[in-house]
Amino acid sequence: MRPPVSHISPIVLVAVMSALLAGCSQGGDQAQTAIAPAQAQESGLAVIPPGQLHYYPPGEYLKGGYPVSPPETQALFDHELHIMKRQVSQAEFSQCVDDKACKRLDKAQRNAVSPDLPAVGVSWRDATDYAAWLSRKTGQSYLLPTFEEWVYAAGPDYQEDIVLEAFDPADPAQRWLAEYKLETQRSTVIDATPQSFGRFGQNGAGMQDMVGNVWDWTDTCHSRTNLDLTDGGMAGSQNCGVRVVAGPHRSAITDFIRDPKGGACSVGIPPSNLGFRLVRDIS
């Protein structure tokens, strides 16, 4: 079990936004930076010190029957976060396949064994199989990060998606224009060819490629929240057959999907590639 993260009561934003279906929504940011100690550097882990995170949680939020922006949330990390500085490589994942602890990748990725490129074309199930295998091999406990852990580790490198100007959600014309504006500003052309580690830089904590063309699986379930159900509160449900992936924007993808174009969020641009990095459970 990972140490718990404390959440502080959300602050509901004035600006609302649509295009928040199935987890395509605004991201978060926070100001911490850190330099990992020598031991963590040698093990390939960055150590993020305790601190606070202000971010927009993933999921679908509804008010008055219309999609709205999620409430800004504050999370308190009262423990260090030990997380891989880069994604798991093709060579590393192939070792798990050779040990018959991970399923073979699809034909397009089957012979990809480079130590300098991230493993892509992996599902959430593939990533959790690898985490279980690595835990057995090392005697340490490895897990996929939650979305909030991923955003916390990304630090200032992770920028929120476009925050829309306020509009009347009951006016279909305004809503369509807001959706069009969001998707137009998200539609940056990205080379879908996986790049070598470090191609997209690293932050002050040593985290590499947090805004590159490989999105990371997280352990966070897709959620649907109705802000009208309780006075000043929130009530909703989770679908853990769909997981949140994090990168230049967030998406929600069915857990067995390897090709993001085959099971990404219903609104928004699908991720270019699906990969993963792990956190080490220090509890």
N, C-alpha and C positions, 0 to 999 in steps of 0.2 A: 504493500500500500504506500502511495506517495504521501508526503506530509500535506495536510489540508491547507488550502488557500482561503483566507478570510475575505468575504465580500461585504462591502459597505453599501448601504441603501442607494439605489440608482437615482440619478438626477435626470428627469425627463427633459429632453431637448425641446426647444420651441420649433426649430425647423423640422419639417417632416419630409419624407422621401418615399417614392415608390420604387419599383424594381428591386424589391427586397425579398422576392420569392425564393424559396428553397435555399436560403443561406447566402444569396448574392447580396452583399451589404457593405456598409462602411467598415473600415478597419480601425485600429487603435494605435496609440503611440505612447511612449513614455521616455523619460529623460536619463535613465540610468546607463552608465557604461562601466566596464570593469576590465581588469587585466587578470587573466587566469594565472594561478600559481604554477610553478614549474611542474609539479606532479600532474596537474590537469593538462598542461600543454603536452606532456609526453604521452598521455593516454588518449589524446585527441578530443578531450572534453574542455569546454569553457565552463568557468564557474561564475555564475551571475549572483552578485550579493543580494541580501534581502532588500526589499524596497516596496514601493507602491506602483501600481499600474492603473492608468486611466485609459479605458478602451471601450469600444462598442461591441457587445457580445454578438456572436453569430446567431442566425436563426431568422424565422419569419415573425414579425411583430405586426399585430393588427389593432386598429382602433376605429370604432364606428364602422367596422366591416371593411376598412381599407388598409393596405400596407402602409406602415409608417416607419420612420427611423427607429432603431433600437434605443433604449435609454442608455445614456453614458453611465458606465459602471466603474467603480474603483475596487481594485483587488489588492490585498495586502499579502506580500510574500515575506513571511517571517523566517524563512530558511533559504539557504543557498540553493540555486538551481544548477545542476550538473547536466549539461546537454552537449551532444556532439557538435563540433564546430562546422562540420560539413555533412553532406548526405552520405549514406552508406554507398560504397563504391560497387561497381559491377563485379570486380574480383571478389570482394567480401561476400556479396550475395551469392555468387557462384559456389563458394565454399559450403554455404548452407544447402544449396541444391545438391552438391556432391555428397553431403552427409545424409541426403534424403529427408532432411527436416523442412525444406522449402520446396514448393512445387516448381517445376520447370517453367520458365517464362514462355510467352508466345513466340512464334517463329521469328518475328522481326527482331527480338531481343535475345534470342536463345544463345547466340554465340558471343554476346557482349561480355567481355571479361577484363576490361581495362581497369587498372588500379587508380587511374587518374580521372575517370568519368563516373558520374553518379548512376546507380542502378535506376532505370526507369521502366515503365510498363509494368509496375507492380500495383497490386490492389492493397486495400487495408488489411485484408486477411493475409496476404503475402508478408506485409510488414510486421504484423503481430507474430506470424510464424518465425520470422527472423529474430524478433526480440526474444521469443521464448528459447530459441536455439542458442543465441548469444549468452543469455542468462545461464543456461546449463553449461556452456563451454567455459565461462569465466568465473562462475560462482557469484557474480553480481546480478542485481535485478535491473533489467532494462525494460523500458516502456516507451510507447509513443507519447510525445508531449500532448498536453491539452492545448486547445487553441490559445488560451490566455498565457500559458507558459511559452508558447512559440512567439507570441507578440512581445512578451516581456524580454525574451532573449534577443529578438530582432532590434529592440531599442529604437533609436531615431531613424534607422534605415527603413522601418516599416511606416509607410504613409497611409493615411485614411484614403479610401476611395473618394470619389467626388461627392461632396456634401451639397445637396440640392438646396436651392433657395426655397423659402416657404411658398406653398401653393395650396389651393383649396382641393383637398382630396375628393370632394364630391363632384368636382367639375371634370368630366372625362377629358376635355380638350387640354386643360392644364396638366392633368396627370400624364397624358400621352406625350406632351411636350417635355415634361420632366424626365420621363423614361428615355425618350430619344436623346436628350442632352446627356444623360448618364452614360448610355451605351456608346454614344459617339466619342465621348472623352475617354472611355475605357479602351477603345478600339485601336490601341497602339500595335503596330505590326511587330511581332516578336519572332525571331528565328527559332523554329521548333527543334533544331538540332542540339542535343545536349552538349554543353560546353565543359571544358576541364575545370576542376575545382579552383576557386579563386577568381574565375573570369569576371564575376560581378562584384568583386571586392569583398572587404570584411569590415565589421564595425569595431568599436573600441574593446569589445569583449572577445574578439577573435572569431565571431560568427561569420561564416562565409556564405555568400550567394543567397542571402535571405530575400533578395528581390530579383533573382535570376529567372531563367525560363523553366526551372523545375519546381513544381509546387510540392509541398510536404504534406503527407498525411498527418492528421492529428487524431487523438482519441476522443474528441468531442463529438457527441451525437447531434444530429440536426434537431432543432426544436421549433415549435410553433407556439407563440404566446399571444393571448388575447388580453390587451391592457384594460378592457372594459369590465372584466369579470369580477374584480374586487376593487373596493374603494382605495385608490392610491396605490394599489399593488398590482401583482401580475399572477396570472394562472395560465398554465399551458401544458404541453405534452412533448415527449421526446420520441424520436424515431432513431434507434441505434442501428438500424439496417442501412442508414445513410450517415456518413461521417463528414466532418468539415475538413477541407484542405486549405492550406495557407500559402500565400505567395504574393505576387503583385496585387492581386485581389483575392477575396475568399470565394470558395465555391462549396457546394454540398454534393457529394458523390456517393452512389451506392457502394457498399463495402467490398463487393466482389469485382468491381469494374477495374480493368487495367488501362484501357484506352479512355482518357477523359472525355473524348467526343462522344463516347457511347453511353455516358451516364452522369453528365455534369448537371449543374443547376439549370432550371428551366429558363431563367433569365440571366443574361450576361455571357461573356466570352469564356468558353471552356479553357481550362489550363492547357498549356502546351504539353507538359509531361508530368507524370506522377512519380515521385520518389519519397524518401523519408529519411529522417534522422531520429535518434532516440535520446531519451533522458535516462540517467542512472538514478535509481531510487536510493536515496540516502537515509530513509527512515529505518 
